[in-house]
Amino acid sequence: MIRTLSSNTIITSTDDLVQYMTSGVKSQQDFKIGTEHEHFVFSRSDHRPIPYRGEKGILNLLHKIQKTLGWKAIIDKGNLIGLINPTNKAGISLEPGGQLEVSSDTLQNVHQIKEEIFYYIKVLKEATEDLDLGVLGIGFNPKWTLDEIPIMPKSRYKIMKEYMPQVGTQGLEMMFRTCTTQVSLDFCSEQDMATKLRVSLKLQPLATALFASSPFTEGRPNGFQSWRSEIWRHTDNNRTGILPFAFENNYGFEDYAQWALDIPMYYVLRDNEYHSCTDINFRQFMNGALKGRVEQWHPTIGDWENHLSTLFPDVRLRNCLEMRGADASTSEKILAVTAFWTGLLYDSSALQNADDLTSTWSFHDVNELRNIVPSEGLNAKIDGQSLKSIAAQVLSFSQNGLKNRAKMNFQREDETIFLKPLEKIIHSDQSFSDEILTAYHGRWNHSVEPYFEEYAY
């Protein structure tokens, strides 16, 4: 029997956990697209990070943005930590080191995503210019040390900051010095979800290579195409990377739920208070592990939602699928990664072609590819093929998928216009990381300072 679930619904069995994920199933005509893009905020005068408080701080910036957008404030112990649109799913949240994550509403096509992204970037630009600040899209901050980045007053980040060094060597780097672009997409059935999860996991390293933008650390080349992606390899192997069960036959929502149940929790939220739970997993929580530690110790669907949001595989399943392999970048590449995945996963022919192309790739193959892509980028190989040649094939699948969708703008252009940055990368054999490394060794005269001027919004 299917129950009506809300965030406050007490979980009675794993069926409730699975039902939460299956609640995302929708008809193909109702498919939507969501994009989340993260940005560093910096001082224009010296390219340094900015504090939470002060005239030129994050708090004042959020107030200015709120005044323009009229969105509802998100408060944590008296501190403004984000904004949410009360009429849809759009929002702005504060990441651990002051990065701003801008989430779009879920929309029908990439043209609409473009309009929304450009509007929000315009709002950000106007608000930051008033404060002599800048906004930057890049996978890893090219200049700042970890110690000089201010910590934002967000309660759950205190729990994560204390826990991360226990489970990996790079967790704090991930929290404070990285930015990403994520794309959220829907599914119409369990089988559709399984196919999309499998294909997108296999192709996530390709997306990492195509959208690599983090070749600098503390002012110098770090030897990687995507240092952000390499950092994730050393963050917390319990909850990151490629999912082995997605390579097995007949897997589904239940398999993801069983995997998630055995991963240590970060926290539970009770009466606006975060309680650390890093010593138990969600299965133990369901078996009463918090009895006596918190007054409301029974797990709820809201707890499950929060737990799923603290898992970081390269593709994350909640009540939609989230593509997590791309570095943050310029606005045109935010749109490119959105169009790339939309074309591949929202057209049956494109999805089938991608599935066929990757059908012989084993978990071991993909995991090995995922391990070498951060350093080798498009030069990496899998199944005897270079990612360069695979990229051209997969891009054509995505292009055809977008053509088949036939979603037009007012100029009667379809969504393939957003893939032009990828065409340039493939034809020139130069990733964005290669492009800015060339600038570093040439016109930038071995300095990353010009990046803040040339690529700031």
NUVO-737344 format. One record per residue (C-alpha): residue number from 1; residue in three letters; x, y, z. Coordinates in steps of 0.02 Angstrom, whole numbers. Layout:
BEGIN
NUM:Ala:X:Y:Z $
...
END
This chain:
BEGIN
1:Met:0:0:0 $
2:Ile:68:171:-51 $
3:Arg:68:298:90 $
4:Thr:56:486:71 $
5:Leu:228:549:122 $
6:Ser:281:719:186 $
7:Ser:442:780:267 $
8:Asn:367:746:439 $
9:Thr:308:569:397 $
10:Ile:387:443:516 $
11:Ile:474:304:421 $
12:Thr:405:132:460 $
13:Ser:503:25:335 $
14:Thr:625:34:191 $
15:Asp:472:38:77 $
16:Asp:450:219:129 $
17:Leu:629:258:79 $
18:Val:603:182:-92 $
19:Gln:435:268:-112 $
20:Tyr:518:437:-85 $
21:Met:631:405:-234 $
22:Thr:493:331:-342 $
23:Ser:392:489:-310 $
24:Gly:504:567:-441 $
25:Val:434:457:-580 $
26:Lys:339:565:-705 $
27:Ser:278:556:-884 $
28:Gln:401:609:-1018 $
29:Gln:299:762:-1064 $
30:Asp:322:821:-884 $
31:Phe:512:804:-883 $
32:Lys:601:958:-817 $
33:Ile:781:1019:-810 $
34:Gly:868:1094:-659 $
35:Thr:1039:1174:-648 $
36:Glu:1145:1220:-497 $
37:His:1299:1327:-523 $
38:Glu:1424:1378:-390 $
39:His:1532:1535:-386 $
40:Phe:1675:1608:-285 $
41:Val:1651:1787:-223 $
42:Phe:1808:1894:-211 $
43:Ser:1867:2070:-177 $
44:Arg:1898:2165:-338 $
45:Ser:2038:2267:-260 $
46:Asp:2153:2122:-215 $
47:His:2066:1962:-273 $
48:Arg:2056:1900:-93 $
49:Pro:1913:1805:-11 $
50:Ile:1782:1904:84 $
51:Pro:1715:1876:261 $
52:Tyr:1536:1841:310 $
53:Arg:1513:2006:402 $
54:Gly:1568:2182:360 $
55:Glu:1520:2313:232 $
56:Lys:1594:2208:92 $
57:Gly:1545:2040:164 $
58:Ile:1435:1895:111 $
59:Leu:1295:1946:229 $
60:Asn:1279:2118:151 $
61:Leu:1287:2040:-22 $
62:Leu:1144:1921:19 $
63:His:1041:2067:84 $
64:Lys:1068:2161:-79 $
65:Ile:1018:2009:-181 $
66:Gln:865:1983:-73 $
67:Lys:813:2164:-98 $
68:Thr:818:2138:-287 $
69:Leu:736:1967:-295 $
70:Gly:616:1981:-149 $
71:Trp:652:1802:-97 $
72:Lys:625:1726:75 $
73:Ala:773:1723:194 $
74:Ile:845:1559:259 $
75:Ile:905:1586:438 $
76:Asp:1020:1475:541 $
77:Lys:1038:1529:723 $
78:Gly:1005:1709:677 $
79:Asn:1121:1709:526 $
80:Leu:1061:1734:348 $
81:Ile:1131:1585:252 $
82:Gly:1027:1582:94 $
83:Leu:875:1639:-4 $
84:Ile:731:1540:-77 $
85:Asn:602:1588:-206 $
86:Pro:434:1560:-119 $
87:Thr:347:1521:-285 $
88:Asn:461:1388:-360 $
89:Lys:619:1284:-332 $
90:Ala:747:1421:-363 $
91:Gly:865:1475:-225 $
92:Ile:1035:1538:-173 $
93:Ser:1130:1444:-38 $
94:Leu:1293:1477:52 $
95:Glu:1432:1349:37 $
96:Pro:1563:1322:175 $
97:Gly:1693:1445:111 $
98:Gly:1573:1580:54 $
99:Gln:1540:1507:-118 $
100:Leu:1367:1548:-182 $
101:Glu:1264:1406:-255 $
102:Val:1127:1467:-371 $
103:Ser:988:1341:-405 $
104:Ser:870:1367:-550 $
105:Asp:688:1324:-549 $
106:Thr:652:1161:-641 $
107:Leu:611:1213:-819 $
108:Gln:558:1132:-982 $
109:Asn:705:1172:-1096 $
110:Val:880:1243:-1100 $
111:His:822:1408:-1177 $
112:Gln:722:1441:-1019 $
113:Ile:872:1389:-913 $
114:Lys:977:1517:-1009 $
115:Glu:854:1658:-973 $
116:Glu:852:1615:-788 $
117:Ile:1040:1594:-772 $
118:Phe:1076:1756:-862 $
119:Tyr:952:1848:-752 $
120:Tyr:1027:1781:-591 $
121:Ile:1204:1819:-651 $
122:Lys:1146:1996:-691 $
123:Val:1077:2012:-514 $
124:Leu:1239:1944:-441 $
125:Lys:1344:2060:-548 $
126:Glu:1246:2215:-499 $
127:Ala:1249:2170:-314 $
128:Thr:1435:2132:-314 $
129:Glu:1483:2287:-414 $
130:Asp:1400:2396:-282 $
131:Leu:1517:2319:-154 $
132:Asp:1673:2314:-265 $
133:Leu:1663:2124:-268 $
134:Gly:1675:1999:-409 $
135:Val:1600:1828:-446 $
136:Leu:1703:1689:-523 $
137:Gly:1659:1520:-597 $
138:Ile:1802:1394:-589 $
139:Gly:1819:1218:-518 $
140:Phe:1951:1259:-388 $
141:Asn:2003:1428:-324 $
142:Pro:2163:1471:-418 $
143:Lys:2241:1576:-282 $
144:Trp:2180:1561:-103 $
145:Thr:2254:1449:31 $
146:Leu:2138:1347:140 $
147:Asp:2186:1444:297 $
148:Glu:2138:1615:229 $
149:Ile:1960:1567:179 $
150:Pro:1830:1626:305 $
151:Ile:1711:1495:375 $
152:Met:1527:1531:349 $
153:Pro:1409:1522:501 $
154:Lys:1308:1372:442 $
155:Ser:1282:1244:580 $
156:Arg:1292:1085:478 $
157:Tyr:1461:1137:406 $
158:Lys:1536:1133:580 $
159:Ile:1488:949:591 $
160:Met:1559:913:418 $
161:Lys:1720:1009:454 $
162:Glu:1753:903:608 $
163:Tyr:1707:739:520 $
164:Met:1796:759:354 $
165:Pro:1976:733:415 $
166:Gln:1922:567:492 $
167:Val:1872:491:324 $
168:Gly:1988:568:194 $
169:Thr:2132:686:163 $
170:Gln:2045:813:51 $
171:Gly:1873:841:126 $
172:Leu:1910:1017:187 $
173:Glu:1982:1062:17 $
174:Met:1818:1004:-61 $
175:Met:1715:1106:60 $
176:Phe:1808:1270:52 $
177:Arg:1900:1281:-114 $
178:Thr:1794:1195:-248 $
179:Cys:1645:1243:-356 $
180:Thr:1541:1137:-474 $
181:Thr:1397:1142:-597 $
182:Gln:1262:1010:-577 $
183:Val:1116:961:-688 $
184:Ser:958:876:-623 $
185:Leu:851:769:-738 $
186:Asp:695:661:-722 $
187:Phe:647:481:-760 $
188:Cys:483:401:-813 $
189:Ser:503:229:-733 $
190:Glu:620:124:-629 $
191:Gln:696:49:-786 $
192:Asp:719:223:-860 $
193:Met:804:280:-700 $
194:Ala:918:128:-702 $
195:Thr:970:155:-882 $
196:Lys:1002:340:-856 $
197:Leu:1099:309:-696 $
198:Arg:1208:176:-779 $
199:Val:1243:277:-937 $
200:Ser:1275:441:-846 $
201:Leu:1391:358:-720 $
202:Lys:1492:283:-863 $
203:Leu:1502:451:-952 $
204:Gln:1531:560:-800 $
205:Pro:1721:551:-821 $
206:Leu:1697:615:-998 $
207:Ala:1599:763:-931 $
208:Thr:1740:794:-806 $
209:Ala:1866:798:-948 $
210:Leu:1759:909:-1060 $
211:Phe:1720:1036:-924 $
212:Ala:1887:1032:-831 $
213:Ser:1929:1205:-763 $
214:Ser:2039:1180:-610 $
215:Pro:2223:1171:-660 $
216:Phe:2287:1295:-529 $
217:Thr:2322:1285:-343 $
218:Glu:2383:1435:-243 $
219:Gly:2441:1528:-397 $
220:Arg:2530:1388:-490 $
221:Pro:2487:1245:-607 $
222:Asn:2447:1089:-506 $
223:Gly:2475:960:-644 $
224:Phe:2290:917:-661 $
225:Gln:2153:956:-784 $
226:Ser:2025:945:-645 $
227:Trp:2099:960:-472 $
228:Arg:1921:971:-406 $
229:Ser:1885:797:-472 $
230:Glu:2047:729:-398 $
231:Ile:2000:802:-229 $
232:Trp:1838:702:-230 $
233:Arg:1941:542:-245 $
234:His:2013:579:-72 $
235:Thr:1863:652:18 $
236:Asp:1758:507:85 $
237:Asn:1756:345:-13 $
238:Asn:1602:284:79 $
239:Arg:1491:410:-8 $
240:Thr:1581:463:-169 $
241:Gly:1632:399:-339 $
242:Ile:1558:266:-454 $
243:Leu:1419:153:-390 $
244:Pro:1461:-32:-418 $
245:Phe:1281:-94:-410 $
246:Ala:1235:13:-562 $
247:Phe:1336:-109:-669 $
248:Glu:1233:-259:-614 $
249:Asn:1077:-325:-699 $
250:Asn:904:-279:-637 $
251:Tyr:955:-151:-508 $
252:Gly:834:-15:-455 $
253:Phe:778:104:-320 $
254:Glu:793:-28:-184 $
255:Asp:978:-53:-222 $
256:Tyr:1015:132:-204 $
257:Ala:916:138:-42 $
258:Gln:1011:-11:30 $
259:Trp:1177:71:-16 $
260:Ala:1124:236:64 $
261:Leu:1063:150:222 $
262:Asp:1238:90:265 $
263:Ile:1326:258:244 $
264:Pro:1367:358:402 $
265:Met:1252:505:433 $
266:Tyr:1308:684:460 $
267:Tyr:1165:751:565 $
268:Val:981:757:607 $
269:Leu:889:922:615 $
270:Arg:770:945:762 $
271:Asp:688:1111:809 $
272:Asn:812:1206:700 $
273:Glu:958:1123:790 $
274:Tyr:1085:1011:702 $
275:His:1135:856:802 $
276:Ser:1291:764:747 $
277:Cys:1261:581:700 $
278:Thr:1425:537:617 $
279:Asp:1444:383:728 $
280:Ile:1290:294:654 $
281:Asn:1220:253:483 $
282:Phe:1040:273:428 $
283:Arg:1000:89:453 $
284:Gln:1053:104:635 $
285:Phe:950:263:648 $
286:Met:797:165:590 $
287:Asn:835:35:723 $
288:Gly:828:163:863 $
289:Ala:1010:219:878 $
290:Leu:961:397:924 $
291:Lys:838:349:1060 $
292:Gly:889:448:1214 $
293:Arg:1001:565:1113 $
294:Val:865:670:1034 $
295:Glu:687:690:1091 $
296:Gln:612:650:921 $
297:Trp:717:497:884 $
298:His:607:415:753 $
299:Pro:673:445:576 $
300:Thr:564:545:457 $
301:Ile:558:567:269 $
302:Gly:639:737:298 $
303:Asp:785:647:381 $
304:Trp:799:533:231 $
305:Glu:796:682:112 $
306:Asn:936:764:212 $
307:His:1038:603:217 $
308:Leu:1024:578:29 $
309:Ser:1086:756:4 $
310:Thr:1246:713:100 $
311:Leu:1292:572:-18 $
312:Phe:1407:623:-160 $
313:Pro:1423:489:-295 $
314:Asp:1464:553:-469 $
315:Val:1278:535:-509 $
316:Arg:1160:557:-362 $
317:Leu:985:486:-349 $
318:Arg:850:570:-247 $
319:Asn:682:597:-330 $
320:Cys:780:645:-486 $
321:Leu:955:611:-552 $
322:Glu:1094:736:-524 $
323:Met:1247:744:-638 $
324:Arg:1395:793:-528 $
325:Gly:1552:773:-634 $
326:Ala:1582:948:-704 $
327:Asp:1690:1087:-636 $
328:Ala:1611:1258:-617 $
329:Ser:1646:1372:-764 $
330:Thr:1585:1516:-871 $
331:Ser:1401:1546:-908 $
332:Glu:1414:1472:-1082 $
333:Lys:1484:1311:-1010 $
334:Ile:1348:1304:-877 $
335:Leu:1226:1299:-1022 $
336:Ala:1336:1177:-1118 $
337:Val:1338:1047:-980 $
338:Thr:1151:1068:-957 $
339:Ala:1119:1042:-1143 $
340:Phe:1244:898:-1152 $
341:Trp:1153:792:-1023 $
342:Thr:980:845:-1082 $
343:Gly:1016:787:-1259 $
344:Leu:1088:621:-1201 $
345:Leu:958:574:-1071 $
346:Tyr:796:652:-1135 $
347:Asp:794:570:-1307 $
348:Ser:769:382:-1319 $
349:Ser:881:362:-1473 $
350:Ala:1023:462:-1397 $
351:Leu:1010:366:-1233 $
352:Gln:1010:199:-1324 $
353:Asn:1160:249:-1429 $
354:Ala:1256:301:-1274 $
355:Asp:1206:140:-1187 $
356:Asp:1265:37:-1336 $
357:Leu:1430:133:-1348 $
358:Thr:1470:99:-1165 $
359:Ser:1394:-76:-1153 $
360:Thr:1563:-164:-1136 $
361:Trp:1629:-45:-1002 $
362:Ser:1641:-135:-836 $
363:Phe:1640:-56:-664 $
364:His:1828:-84:-656 $
365:Asp:1852:3:-824 $
366:Val:1748:155:-777 $
367:Asn:1823:168:-603 $
368:Glu:1998:165:-677 $
369:Leu:1946:298:-803 $
370:Arg:1874:403:-663 $
371:Asn:2042:389:-572 $
372:Ile:2149:449:-717 $
373:Val:2036:580:-796 $
374:Pro:2078:717:-668 $
375:Ser:2258:716:-728 $
376:Glu:2244:656:-908 $
377:Gly:2080:735:-961 $
378:Leu:2031:695:-1141 $
379:Asn:2195:599:-1164 $
380:Ala:2132:461:-1049 $
381:Lys:2080:296:-1127 $
382:Ile:1948:165:-1094 $
383:Asp:1917:2:-1185 $
384:Gly:2058:44:-1307 $
385:Gln:1982:211:-1357 $
386:Ser:2037:386:-1310 $
387:Leu:1910:502:-1231 $
388:Lys:1943:621:-1376 $
389:Ser:1864:502:-1501 $
390:Ile:1728:450:-1379 $
391:Ala:1687:633:-1347 $
392:Ala:1651:665:-1531 $
393:Gln:1533:517:-1538 $
394:Val:1442:561:-1378 $
395:Leu:1427:743:-1429 $
396:Ser:1343:688:-1591 $
397:Phe:1220:583:-1488 $
398:Ser:1179:734:-1382 $
399:Gln:1161:847:-1534 $
400:Asn:1041:725:-1616 $
401:Gly:945:708:-1454 $
402:Leu:922:895:-1442 $
403:Lys:872:905:-1625 $
404:Asn:741:771:-1595 $
405:Arg:675:868:-1445 $
406:Ala:652:1017:-1562 $
407:Lys:636:1145:-1423 $
408:Met:653:1313:-1510 $
409:Asn:691:1489:-1452 $
410:Phe:614:1645:-1529 $
411:Gln:744:1640:-1668 $
412:Arg:689:1462:-1713 $
413:Glu:854:1390:-1650 $
414:Asp:852:1223:-1559 $
415:Glu:950:1179:-1403 $
416:Thr:1103:1121:-1501 $
417:Ile:1163:1302:-1501 $
418:Phe:1219:1276:-1322 $
419:Leu:1340:1137:-1370 $
420:Lys:1454:1252:-1470 $
421:Pro:1583:1267:-1329 $
422:Leu:1601:1077:-1332 $
423:Glu:1622:1076:-1521 $
424:Lys:1764:1201:-1498 $
425:Ile:1847:1095:-1363 $
426:Ile:1838:936:-1467 $
427:His:1892:1017:-1632 $
428:Ser:2035:1115:-1552 $
429:Asp:2088:973:-1438 $
430:Gln:2098:1103:-1300 $
431:Ser:1998:1097:-1138 $
432:Phe:1962:1255:-1041 $
433:Ser:2101:1202:-922 $
434:Asp:2219:1194:-1071 $
435:Glu:2159:1365:-1128 $
436:Ile:2195:1451:-963 $
437:Leu:2359:1358:-939 $
438:Thr:2414:1426:-1108 $
439:Ala:2366:1600:-1049 $
440:Tyr:2462:1574:-886 $
441:His:2622:1527:-978 $
442:Gly:2595:1666:-1106 $
443:Arg:2502:1829:-1092 $
444:Trp:2471:1812:-903 $
445:Asn:2660:1801:-872 $
446:His:2648:1656:-749 $
447:Ser:2514:1736:-642 $
448:Val:2335:1685:-603 $
449:Glu:2284:1863:-559 $
450:Pro:2221:1900:-736 $
451:Tyr:2096:1757:-720 $
452:Phe:1999:1859:-593 $
453:Glu:1984:2001:-718 $
454:Glu:1956:1907:-881 $
455:Tyr:1830:1780:-819 $
456:Ala:1736:1867:-680 $
457:Tyr:1551:1893:-709 $
END
